């Protein structure tokens, strides 16, 4: 799925991935990142889920920035 202005995501079946990439969801966080992050900045997304903020941040900080994510799936169970 292409999310305009952010990036492309592969969504998993039977989970809430679609909810996380909806353009109106948490618009204030998206706007905050767009207003604050500049090329060369450092960004860490702790609890990244599918990485929507990581993908956006990587576009904003560019090749001169540094980024990372942590996704904790320890408690995640795939639906039957």
mmCIF file as gemmi writes it, N, C-alpha and C atoms, coordinates in Angstrom:
data_model
loop_
_atom_site.group_PDB
_atom_site.id
_atom_site.type_symbol
_atom_site.label_atom_id
_atom_site.label_alt_id
_atom_site.label_comp_id
_atom_site.label_asym_id
_atom_site.label_entity_id
_atom_site.label_seq_id
_atom_site.pdbx_PDB_ins_code
_atom_site.Cartn_x
_atom_site.Cartn_y
_atom_site.Cartn_z
_atom_site.occupancy
_atom_site.B_iso_or_equiv
_atom_site.pdbx_formal_charge
_atom_site.auth_seq_id
_atom_site.auth_asym_id
_atom_site.pdbx_PDB_model_num
ATOM 1 N N . UNK Axp A 1 ? 0.847 -1.17 0 1 0 ? 1 A 1
ATOM 2 C CA . UNK Axp A 1 ? 0 0 0 1 0 ? 1 A 1
ATOM 3 C C . UNK Axp A 1 ? 0.896 1.238 0 1 0 ? 1 A 1
ATOM 4 N N . UNK Axp A 2 ? 0.612 2.165 -0.891 1 0 ? 2 A 1
ATOM 5 C CA . UNK Axp A 2 ? 1.338 3.43 -0.928 1 0 ? 2 A 1
ATOM 6 C C . UNK Axp A 2 ? 0.621 4.442 -0.045 1 0 ? 2 A 1
ATOM 7 N N . UNK Axp A 3 ? 1.373 5.056 0.858 1 0 ? 3 A 1
ATOM 8 C CA . UNK Axp A 3 ? 0.833 6.102 1.719 1 0 ? 3 A 1
ATOM 9 C C . UNK Axp A 3 ? 1.456 7.405 1.239 1 0 ? 3 A 1
ATOM 10 N N . UNK Axp A 4 ? 0.638 8.248 0.661 1 0 ? 4 A 1
ATOM 11 C CA . UNK Axp A 4 ? 1.118 9.483 0.044 1 0 ? 4 A 1
ATOM 12 C C . UNK Axp A 4 ? 1.952 10.31 1.014 1 0 ? 4 A 1
ATOM 13 N N . UNK Axp A 5 ? 3.122 10.696 0.555 1 0 ? 5 A 1
ATOM 14 C CA . UNK Axp A 5 ? 3.994 11.553 1.343 1 0 ? 5 A 1
ATOM 15 C C . UNK Axp A 5 ? 4.813 10.826 2.398 1 0 ? 5 A 1
ATOM 16 N N . UNK Axp A 6 ? 4.613 9.497 2.521 1 0 ? 6 A 1
ATOM 17 C CA . UNK Axp A 6 ? 5.367 8.752 3.532 1 0 ? 6 A 1
ATOM 18 C C . UNK Axp A 6 ? 6.149 7.615 2.899 1 0 ? 6 A 1
ATOM 19 N N . UNK Axp A 7 ? 5.477 6.661 2.275 1 0 ? 7 A 1
ATOM 20 C CA . UNK Axp A 7 ? 6.185 5.545 1.658 1 0 ? 7 A 1
ATOM 21 C C . UNK Axp A 7 ? 5.263 4.389 1.34 1 0 ? 7 A 1
ATOM 22 N N . UNK Axp A 8 ? 5.871 3.248 1.023 1 0 ? 8 A 1
ATOM 23 C CA . UNK Axp A 8 ? 5.139 2.038 0.631 1 0 ? 8 A 1
ATOM 24 C C . UNK Axp A 8 ? 5.261 0.997 1.738 1 0 ? 8 A 1
ATOM 25 N N . UNK Axp A 9 ? 4.145 0.317 2.034 1 0 ? 9 A 1
ATOM 26 C CA . UNK Axp A 9 ? 4.103 -0.666 3.105 1 0 ? 9 A 1
ATOM 27 C C . UNK Axp A 9 ? 3.452 -1.953 2.624 1 0 ? 9 A 1
ATOM 28 N N . UNK Axp A 10 ? 3.994 -3.085 3.061 1 0 ? 10 A 1
ATOM 29 C CA . UNK Axp A 10 ? 3.371 -4.383 2.853 1 0 ? 10 A 1
ATOM 30 C C . UNK Axp A 10 ? 2.55 -4.677 4.102 1 0 ? 10 A 1
ATOM 31 N N . UNK Axp A 11 ? 1.252 -4.771 3.947 1 0 ? 11 A 1
ATOM 32 C CA . UNK Axp A 11 ? 0.36 -4.97 5.084 1 0 ? 11 A 1
ATOM 33 C C . UNK Axp A 11 ? 0.097 -6.456 5.29 1 0 ? 11 A 1
ATOM 34 N N . UNK Axp A 12 ? 0.128 -6.88 6.535 1 0 ? 12 A 1
ATOM 35 C CA . UNK Axp A 12 ? -0.151 -8.273 6.883 1 0 ? 12 A 1
ATOM 36 C C . UNK Axp A 12 ? -1.657 -8.482 6.955 1 0 ? 12 A 1
ATOM 37 N N . UNK Axp A 13 ? -2.082 -9.68 6.638 1 0 ? 13 A 1
ATOM 38 C CA . UNK Axp A 13 ? -3.507 -10.03 6.717 1 0 ? 13 A 1
ATOM 39 C C . UNK Axp A 13 ? -3.916 -10.249 8.174 1 0 ? 13 A 1
ATOM 40 N N . UNK Axp A 14 ? -5.176 -9.991 8.469 1 0 ? 14 A 1
ATOM 41 C CA . UNK Axp A 14 ? -5.781 -10.233 9.779 1 0 ? 14 A 1
ATOM 42 C C . UNK Axp A 14 ? -5.037 -9.558 10.924 1 0 ? 14 A 1
ATOM 43 N N . UNK Axp A 15 ? -4.686 -8.317 10.74 1 0 ? 15 A 1
ATOM 44 C CA . UNK Axp A 15 ? -4.054 -7.554 11.823 1 0 ? 15 A 1
ATOM 45 C C . UNK Axp A 15 ? -4.436 -6.082 11.651 1 0 ? 15 A 1
ATOM 46 N N . UNK Axp A 16 ? -3.862 -5.215 12.46 1 0 ? 16 A 1
ATOM 47 C CA . UNK Axp A 16 ? -4.246 -3.799 12.426 1 0 ? 16 A 1
ATOM 48 C C . UNK Axp A 16 ? -3.289 -2.923 11.62 1 0 ? 16 A 1
ATOM 49 N N . UNK Axp A 17 ? -2.503 -3.513 10.712 1 0 ? 17 A 1
ATOM 50 C CA . UNK Axp A 17 ? -1.556 -2.721 9.925 1 0 ? 17 A 1
ATOM 51 C C . UNK Axp A 17 ? -2.234 -1.582 9.169 1 0 ? 17 A 1
ATOM 52 N N . UNK Axp A 18 ? -3.385 -1.847 8.558 1 0 ? 18 A 1
ATOM 53 C CA . UNK Axp A 18 ? -4.07 -0.805 7.79 1 0 ? 18 A 1
ATOM 54 C C . UNK Axp A 18 ? -4.387 0.387 8.676 1 0 ? 18 A 1
ATOM 55 N N . UNK Axp A 19 ? -4.814 0.136 9.893 1 0 ? 19 A 1
ATOM 56 C CA . UNK Axp A 19 ? -5.122 1.216 10.839 1 0 ? 19 A 1
ATOM 57 C C . UNK Axp A 19 ? -3.906 2.113 11.057 1 0 ? 19 A 1
ATOM 58 N N . UNK Axp A 20 ? -2.724 1.521 11.127 1 0 ? 20 A 1
ATOM 59 C CA . UNK Axp A 20 ? -1.51 2.279 11.419 1 0 ? 20 A 1
ATOM 60 C C . UNK Axp A 20 ? -1.039 3.154 10.258 1 0 ? 20 A 1
ATOM 61 N N . UNK Axp A 21 ? -1.443 2.841 9.046 1 0 ? 21 A 1
ATOM 62 C CA . UNK Axp A 21 ? -0.982 3.644 7.903 1 0 ? 21 A 1
ATOM 63 C C . UNK Axp A 21 ? -2.046 4.593 7.36 1 0 ? 21 A 1
ATOM 64 N N . UNK Axp A 22 ? -3.217 4.63 7.982 1 0 ? 22 A 1
ATOM 65 C CA . UNK Axp A 22 ? -4.243 5.564 7.525 1 0 ? 22 A 1
ATOM 66 C C . UNK Axp A 22 ? -3.725 6.997 7.661 1 0 ? 22 A 1
ATOM 67 N N . UNK Axp A 23 ? -3.888 7.806 6.616 1 0 ? 23 A 1
ATOM 68 C CA . UNK Axp A 23 ? -3.291 9.143 6.624 1 0 ? 23 A 1
ATOM 69 C C . UNK Axp A 23 ? -3.805 10.062 7.72 1 0 ? 23 A 1
ATOM 70 N N . UNK Axp A 24 ? -5.008 9.864 8.211 1 0 ? 24 A 1
ATOM 71 C CA . UNK Axp A 24 ? -5.553 10.759 9.244 1 0 ? 24 A 1
ATOM 72 C C . UNK Axp A 24 ? -5.188 10.318 10.647 1 0 ? 24 A 1
ATOM 73 N N . UNK Axp A 25 ? -4.626 9.127 10.802 1 0 ? 25 A 1
ATOM 74 C CA . UNK Axp A 25 ? -4.309 8.624 12.132 1 0 ? 25 A 1
ATOM 75 C C . UNK Axp A 25 ? -3.072 9.331 12.68 1 0 ? 25 A 1
ATOM 76 N N . UNK Axp A 26 ? -3.195 9.864 13.846 1 0 ? 26 A 1
ATOM 77 C CA . UNK Axp A 26 ? -2.085 10.53 14.53 1 0 ? 26 A 1
ATOM 78 C C . UNK Axp A 26 ? -1.392 11.58 13.644 1 0 ? 26 A 1
ATOM 79 N N . UNK Axp A 27 ? -2.218 12.371 12.997 1 0 ? 27 A 1
ATOM 80 C CA . UNK Axp A 27 ? -1.684 13.418 12.113 1 0 ? 27 A 1
ATOM 81 C C . UNK Axp A 27 ? -0.759 14.376 12.864 1 0 ? 27 A 1
ATOM 82 N N . UNK Axp A 28 ? -1.032 14.603 14.148 1 0 ? 28 A 1
ATOM 83 C CA . UNK Axp A 28 ? -0.186 15.531 14.915 1 0 ? 28 A 1
ATOM 84 C C . UNK Axp A 28 ? 1.247 15.004 15.032 1 0 ? 28 A 1
ATOM 85 N N . UNK Axp A 29 ? 1.414 13.693 15.138 1 0 ? 29 A 1
ATOM 86 C CA . UNK Axp A 29 ? 2.767 13.129 15.212 1 0 ? 29 A 1
ATOM 87 C C . UNK Axp A 29 ? 3.469 13.26 13.864 1 0 ? 29 A 1
ATOM 88 N N . UNK Axp A 30 ? 2.75 12.972 12.799 1 0 ? 30 A 1
ATOM 89 C CA . UNK Axp A 30 ? 3.322 13.131 11.456 1 0 ? 30 A 1
ATOM 90 C C . UNK Axp A 30 ? 3.736 14.587 11.234 1 0 ? 30 A 1
ATOM 91 N N . UNK Axp A 31 ? 2.883 15.529 11.605 1 0 ? 31 A 1
ATOM 92 C CA . UNK Axp A 31 ? 3.212 16.95 11.44 1 0 ? 31 A 1
ATOM 93 C C . UNK Axp A 31 ? 4.404 17.351 12.306 1 0 ? 31 A 1
ATOM 94 N N . UNK Axp A 32 ? 4.47 16.83 13.523 1 0 ? 32 A 1
ATOM 95 C CA . UNK Axp A 32 ? 5.607 17.112 14.407 1 0 ? 32 A 1
ATOM 96 C C . UNK Axp A 32 ? 6.915 16.642 13.772 1 0 ? 32 A 1
ATOM 97 N N . UNK Axp A 33 ? 6.928 15.417 13.253 1 0 ? 33 A 1
ATOM 98 C CA . UNK Axp A 33 ? 8.135 14.905 12.611 1 0 ? 33 A 1
ATOM 99 C C . UNK Axp A 33 ? 8.512 15.754 11.403 1 0 ? 33 A 1
ATOM 100 N N . UNK Axp A 34 ? 7.534 16.102 10.597 1 0 ? 34 A 1
ATOM 101 C CA . UNK Axp A 34 ? 7.815 16.921 9.397 1 0 ? 34 A 1
ATOM 102 C C . UNK Axp A 34 ? 8.346 18.305 9.764 1 0 ? 34 A 1
ATOM 103 N N . UNK Axp A 35 ? 7.882 18.851 10.878 1 0 ? 35 A 1
ATOM 104 C CA . UNK Axp A 35 ? 8.324 20.187 11.282 1 0 ? 35 A 1
ATOM 105 C C . UNK Axp A 35 ? 9.668 20.187 12.006 1 0 ? 35 A 1
ATOM 106 N N . UNK Axp A 36 ? 10.013 19.086 12.656 1 0 ? 36 A 1
ATOM 107 C CA . UNK Axp A 36 ? 11.218 19.062 13.496 1 0 ? 36 A 1
ATOM 108 C C . UNK Axp A 36 ? 12.422 18.379 12.865 1 0 ? 36 A 1
ATOM 109 N N . UNK Axp A 37 ? 12.198 17.29 12.115 1 0 ? 37 A 1
ATOM 110 C CA . UNK Axp A 37 ? 13.332 16.535 11.585 1 0 ? 37 A 1
ATOM 111 C C . UNK Axp A 37 ? 13.916 17.208 10.349 1 0 ? 37 A 1
ATOM 112 N N . UNK Axp A 38 ? 15.219 17.283 10.327 1 0 ? 38 A 1
ATOM 113 C CA . UNK Axp A 38 ? 15.957 17.905 9.211 1 0 ? 38 A 1
ATOM 114 C C . UNK Axp A 38 ? 17.032 16.942 8.73 1 0 ? 38 A 1
ATOM 115 N N . UNK Axp A 39 ? 17.53 17.137 7.513 1 0 ? 39 A 1
ATOM 116 C CA . UNK Axp A 39 ? 18.63 16.294 7.027 1 0 ? 39 A 1
ATOM 117 C C . UNK Axp A 39 ? 19.798 16.29 8.015 1 0 ? 39 A 1
ATOM 118 N N . UNK Axp A 40 ? 20.302 15.087 8.286 1 0 ? 40 A 1
ATOM 119 C CA . UNK Axp A 40 ? 21.421 14.938 9.206 1 0 ? 40 A 1
ATOM 120 C C . UNK Axp A 40 ? 21.023 14.62 10.64 1 0 ? 40 A 1
ATOM 121 N N . UNK Axp A 41 ? 19.733 14.713 10.976 1 0 ? 41 A 1
ATOM 122 C CA . UNK Axp A 41 ? 19.264 14.42 12.333 1 0 ? 41 A 1
ATOM 123 C C . UNK Axp A 41 ? 19.351 12.924 12.647 1 0 ? 41 A 1
ATOM 124 N N . UNK Axp A 42 ? 19.163 12.599 13.908 1 0 ? 42 A 1
ATOM 125 C CA . UNK Axp A 42 ? 19.105 11.214 14.379 1 0 ? 42 A 1
ATOM 126 C C . UNK Axp A 42 ? 17.68 10.942 14.837 1 0 ? 42 A 1
ATOM 127 N N . UNK Axp A 43 ? 17.142 9.772 14.466 1 0 ? 43 A 1
ATOM 128 C CA . UNK Axp A 43 ? 15.78 9.395 14.839 1 0 ? 43 A 1
ATOM 129 C C . UNK Axp A 43 ? 15.752 7.932 15.251 1 0 ? 43 A 1
ATOM 130 N N . UNK Axp A 44 ? 15.151 7.652 16.399 1 0 ? 44 A 1
ATOM 131 C CA . UNK Axp A 44 ? 14.981 6.273 16.868 1 0 ? 44 A 1
ATOM 132 C C . UNK Axp A 44 ? 13.498 6.045 17.116 1 0 ? 44 A 1
ATOM 133 N N . UNK Axp A 45 ? 12.965 5.002 16.522 1 0 ? 45 A 1
ATOM 134 C CA . UNK Axp A 45 ? 11.557 4.648 16.677 1 0 ? 45 A 1
ATOM 135 C C . UNK Axp A 45 ? 11.484 3.404 17.561 1 0 ? 45 A 1
ATOM 136 N N . UNK Axp A 46 ? 11.244 3.611 18.848 1 0 ? 46 A 1
ATOM 137 C CA . UNK Axp A 46 ? 11.138 2.49 19.792 1 0 ? 46 A 1
ATOM 138 C C . UNK Axp A 46 ? 9.698 1.98 19.776 1 0 ? 46 A 1
ATOM 139 N N . UNK Axp A 47 ? 9.523 0.706 19.482 1 0 ? 47 A 1
ATOM 140 C CA . UNK Axp A 47 ? 8.18 0.145 19.356 1 0 ? 47 A 1
ATOM 141 C C . UNK Axp A 47 ? 7.616 0.417 17.978 1 0 ? 47 A 1
ATOM 142 N N . UNK Axp A 48 ? 8.396 0.222 16.957 1 0 ? 48 A 1
ATOM 143 C CA . UNK Axp A 48 ? 8.115 0.675 15.602 1 0 ? 48 A 1
ATOM 144 C C . UNK Axp A 48 ? 6.908 0.055 14.907 1 0 ? 48 A 1
ATOM 145 N N . UNK Axp A 49 ? 6.406 -1.062 15.389 1 0 ? 49 A 1
ATOM 146 C CA . UNK Axp A 49 ? 5.321 -1.765 14.706 1 0 ? 49 A 1
ATOM 147 C C . UNK Axp A 49 ? 5.698 -1.968 13.248 1 0 ? 49 A 1
ATOM 148 N N . UNK Axp A 50 ? 4.954 -1.423 12.279 1 0 ? 50 A 1
ATOM 149 C CA . UNK Axp A 50 ? 5.317 -1.626 10.879 1 0 ? 50 A 1
ATOM 150 C C . UNK Axp A 50 ? 6.249 -0.534 10.372 1 0 ? 50 A 1
ATOM 151 N N . UNK Axp A 51 ? 6.576 0.425 11.21 1 0 ? 51 A 1
ATOM 152 C CA . UNK Axp A 51 ? 7.602 1.413 10.88 1 0 ? 51 A 1
ATOM 153 C C . UNK Axp A 51 ? 7.153 2.634 10.12 1 0 ? 51 A 1
ATOM 154 N N . UNK Axp A 52 ? 5.905 3.049 10.268 1 0 ? 52 A 1
ATOM 155 C CA . UNK Axp A 52 ? 5.444 4.216 9.51 1 0 ? 52 A 1
ATOM 156 C C . UNK Axp A 52 ? 6.236 5.478 9.867 1 0 ? 52 A 1
ATOM 157 N N . UNK Axp A 53 ? 6.546 5.663 11.147 1 0 ? 53 A 1
ATOM 158 C CA . UNK Axp A 53 ? 7.32 6.843 11.534 1 0 ? 53 A 1
ATOM 159 C C . UNK Axp A 53 ? 8.78 6.689 11.122 1 0 ? 53 A 1
ATOM 160 N N . UNK Axp A 54 ? 9.29 5.469 11.129 1 0 ? 54 A 1
ATOM 161 C CA . UNK Axp A 54 ? 10.658 5.215 10.699 1 0 ? 54 A 1
ATOM 162 C C . UNK Axp A 54 ? 10.823 5.544 9.217 1 0 ? 54 A 1
ATOM 163 N N . UNK Axp A 55 ? 9.855 5.117 8.406 1 0 ? 55 A 1
ATOM 164 C CA . UNK Axp A 55 ? 9.91 5.387 6.965 1 0 ? 55 A 1
ATOM 165 C C . UNK Axp A 55 ? 9.835 6.884 6.698 1 0 ? 55 A 1
ATOM 166 N N . UNK Axp A 56 ? 8.912 7.564 7.368 1 0 ? 56 A 1
ATOM 167 C CA . UNK Axp A 56 ? 8.806 9.014 7.21 1 0 ? 56 A 1
ATOM 168 C C . UNK Axp A 56 ? 10.095 9.7 7.663 1 0 ? 56 A 1
ATOM 169 N N . UNK Axp A 57 ? 10.599 9.321 8.822 1 0 ? 57 A 1
ATOM 170 C CA . UNK Axp A 57 ? 11.818 9.944 9.341 1 0 ? 57 A 1
ATOM 171 C C . UNK Axp A 57 ? 12.999 9.722 8.405 1 0 ? 57 A 1
ATOM 172 N N . UNK Axp A 58 ? 13.109 8.538 7.829 1 0 ? 58 A 1
ATOM 173 C CA . UNK Axp A 58 ? 14.237 8.276 6.925 1 0 ? 58 A 1
ATOM 174 C C . UNK Axp A 58 ? 14.2 9.187 5.703 1 0 ? 58 A 1
ATOM 175 N N . UNK Axp A 59 ? 13.003 9.497 5.238 1 0 ? 59 A 1
ATOM 176 C CA . UNK Axp A 59 ? 12.877 10.443 4.116 1 0 ? 59 A 1
ATOM 177 C C . UNK Axp A 59 ? 13.278 11.853 4.538 1 0 ? 59 A 1
ATOM 178 N N . UNK Axp A 60 ? 12.962 12.215 5.778 1 0 ? 60 A 1
ATOM 179 C CA . UNK Axp A 60 ? 13.24 13.575 6.257 1 0 ? 60 A 1
ATOM 180 C C . UNK Axp A 60 ? 14.703 13.781 6.634 1 0 ? 60 A 1
ATOM 181 N N . UNK Axp A 61 ? 15.338 12.776 7.233 1 0 ? 61 A 1
ATOM 182 C CA . UNK Axp A 61 ? 16.73 12.943 7.67 1 0 ? 61 A 1
ATOM 183 C C . UNK Axp A 61 ? 17.722 12.637 6.559 1 0 ? 61 A 1
ATOM 184 N N . UNK Axp A 62 ? 17.282 11.938 5.521 1 0 ? 62 A 1
ATOM 185 C CA . UNK Axp A 62 ? 18.119 11.695 4.351 1 0 ? 62 A 1
ATOM 186 C C . UNK Axp A 62 ? 19.323 10.812 4.625 1 0 ? 62 A 1
ATOM 187 N N . UNK Axp A 63 ? 20.23 10.789 3.649 1 0 ? 63 A 1
ATOM 188 C CA . UNK Axp A 63 ? 21.422 9.945 3.729 1 0 ? 63 A 1
ATOM 189 C C . UNK Axp A 63 ? 22.427 10.422 4.763 1 0 ? 63 A 1
ATOM 190 N N . UNK Axp A 64 ? 22.347 11.669 5.164 1 0 ? 64 A 1
ATOM 191 C CA . UNK Axp A 64 ? 23.309 12.191 6.143 1 0 ? 64 A 1
ATOM 192 C C . UNK Axp A 64 ? 22.842 11.976 7.575 1 0 ? 64 A 1
ATOM 193 N N . UNK Axp A 65 ? 21.593 11.576 7.751 1 0 ? 65 A 1
ATOM 194 C CA . UNK Axp A 65 ? 21.051 11.32 9.085 1 0 ? 65 A 1
ATOM 195 C C . UNK Axp A 65 ? 21.273 9.884 9.506 1 0 ? 65 A 1
ATOM 196 N N . UNK Axp A 66 ? 20.899 9.605 10.75 1 0 ? 66 A 1
ATOM 197 C CA . UNK Axp A 66 ? 20.985 8.252 11.279 1 0 ? 66 A 1
ATOM 198 C C . UNK Axp A 66 ? 19.648 7.885 11.882 1 0 ? 66 A 1
ATOM 199 N N . UNK Axp A 67 ? 19.229 6.654 11.657 1 0 ? 67 A 1
ATOM 200 C CA . UNK Axp A 67 ? 17.95 6.219 12.192 1 0 ? 67 A 1
ATOM 201 C C . UNK Axp A 67 ? 17.991 4.774 12.618 1 0 ? 67 A 1
ATOM 202 N N . UNK Axp A 68 ? 17.052 4.418 13.456 1 0 ? 68 A 1
ATOM 203 C CA . UNK Axp A 68 ? 16.953 3.035 13.899 1 0 ? 68 A 1
ATOM 204 C C . UNK Axp A 68 ? 15.57 2.766 14.42 1 0 ? 68 A 1
ATOM 205 N N . UNK Axp A 69 ? 15.255 1.488 14.539 1 0 ? 69 A 1
ATOM 206 C CA . UNK Axp A 69 ? 13.957 1.118 15.075 1 0 ? 69 A 1
ATOM 207 C C . UNK Axp A 69 ? 14.103 -0.101 15.959 1 0 ? 69 A 1
ATOM 208 N N . UNK Axp A 70 ? 13.145 -0.257 16.83 1 0 ? 70 A 1
ATOM 209 C CA . UNK Axp A 70 ? 13.055 -1.456 17.662 1 0 ? 70 A 1
ATOM 210 C C . UNK Axp A 70 ? 11.609 -1.905 17.63 1 0 ? 70 A 1
ATOM 211 N N . UNK Axp A 71 ? 11.447 -3.145 17.264 1 0 ? 71 A 1
ATOM 212 C CA . UNK Axp A 71 ? 10.109 -3.73 17.227 1 0 ? 71 A 1
ATOM 213 C C . UNK Axp A 71 ? 10.111 -4.924 18.165 1 0 ? 71 A 1
ATOM 214 N N . UNK Axp A 72 ? 9.32 -4.846 19.187 1 0 ? 72 A 1
ATOM 215 C CA . UNK Axp A 72 ? 9.266 -5.91 20.178 1 0 ? 72 A 1
ATOM 216 C C . UNK Axp A 72 ? 8.073 -6.807 19.897 1 0 ? 72 A 1
ATOM 217 N N . UNK Axp A 73 ? 8.338 -7.977 19.327 1 0 ? 73 A 1
ATOM 218 C CA . UNK Axp A 73 ? 7.281 -8.934 19.012 1 0 ? 73 A 1
ATOM 219 C C . UNK Axp A 73 ? 7.161 -10.034 20.053 1 0 ? 73 A 1
ATOM 220 N N . UNK Axp A 74 ? 7.772 -9.872 21.202 1 0 ? 74 A 1
ATOM 221 C CA . UNK Axp A 74 ? 7.773 -10.937 22.214 1 0 ? 74 A 1
ATOM 222 C C . UNK Axp A 74 ? 6.357 -11.354 22.597 1 0 ? 74 A 1
ATOM 223 N N . UNK Axp A 75 ? 5.426 -10.428 22.681 1 0 ? 75 A 1
ATOM 224 C CA . UNK Axp A 75 ? 4.074 -10.759 23.083 1 0 ? 75 A 1
ATOM 225 C C . UNK Axp A 75 ? 3.115 -10.91 21.906 1 0 ? 75 A 1
ATOM 226 N N . UNK Axp A 76 ? 3.638 -10.882 20.698 1 0 ? 76 A 1
ATOM 227 C CA . UNK Axp A 76 ? 2.793 -10.943 19.514 1 0 ? 76 A 1
ATOM 228 C C . UNK Axp A 76 ? 2.454 -12.38 19.158 1 0 ? 76 A 1
ATOM 229 N N . UNK Axp A 77 ? 1.173 -12.654 18.957 1 0 ? 77 A 1
ATOM 230 C CA . UNK Axp A 77 ? 0.738 -13.964 18.493 1 0 ? 77 A 1
ATOM 231 C C . UNK Axp A 77 ? -0.029 -13.778 17.217 1 0 ? 77 A 1
ATOM 232 N N . UNK Axp A 78 ? 0.366 -14.536 16.199 1 0 ? 78 A 1
ATOM 233 C CA . UNK Axp A 78 ? -0.333 -14.477 14.905 1 0 ? 78 A 1
ATOM 234 C C . UNK Axp A 78 ? -1.723 -15.095 15.066 1 0 ? 78 A 1
ATOM 235 N N . UNK Axp A 79 ? -2.758 -14.427 14.551 1 0 ? 79 A 1
ATOM 236 C CA . UNK Axp A 79 ? -4.114 -14.977 14.678 1 0 ? 79 A 1
ATOM 237 C C . UNK Axp A 79 ? -4.228 -16.324 13.986 1 0 ? 79 A 1
ATOM 238 N N . UNK Axp A 80 ? -5.06 -17.199 14.512 1 0 ? 80 A 1
ATOM 239 C CA . UNK Axp A 80 ? -5.265 -18.531 13.909 1 0 ? 80 A 1
ATOM 240 C C . UNK Axp A 80 ? -6.15 -18.438 12.687 1 0 ? 80 A 1
